[in-house]
């Protein structure tokens, strides 16, 4: 029987997709724990972390700008530095950018609209632990729901990230004015990944699409691999 | 010491909020060429000189109040 790796889902004041993320990870074989942002340590044997969607600290100042000072973020940084997978979804992506764990920044959508619909995203890179279950170029249907999801970097940095293969997901259609239609980015080491679409809302075809499960199940695979390696 | 921080979208960065505001003003009949929307932060800072206050607030801007990728900032220290 395969083990259920422990994945921490961080709960900030204002998070609202934490339970969906934990439920989806549980359904895909993980032992998901909700962890309050004020904690200074992650639960023992935590193999991966998810920063969920929502409006941490009311999105005050800039989305994600305040959450990056949460006590638990030090433990998340430590896990990331040790190679542990860290996934940021929507507000979690904004937090990872503000924390400097991912490049760029998420800005107000170009057309000022709150975008809330299914979008198609293309998998550009399968050499991250989050996309091992996808085929190169595969299109996934996953919902987005954000007002500030327009990812921005300047031209120079964009070129560097593209050359380094860090642009993992692109919208197959214009969504919010993101530079290069980028929907998801990883760090140089490829173990930290953020995306605006919500894979946790697309894990059952009954609700429209099961494509998000490909990303989350890959994360569970990676967490299981780490747990077995350190056992 | 009272310090005011003005945070602006950097030049050349698309500011959809400013465009919407500019468009609305033009619709109202005002002759507005362009509009950019930023943020203003009023601070009460403990410092013995305005230089010290400015240095402190500069660090605040770099660490939290502005995102250097997209925003520039300007610091005004009120005369004591």
Interface residues (C-beta under 8 A of the other chain):
Chain A: X61 X62 X65 X98 X104 X105 X107 X108 X109 X110 X111 X112 X152 X153 X154 X177
Chain B: X13 X14 X16 X17 X20 X64 X65 X67 X69 X70
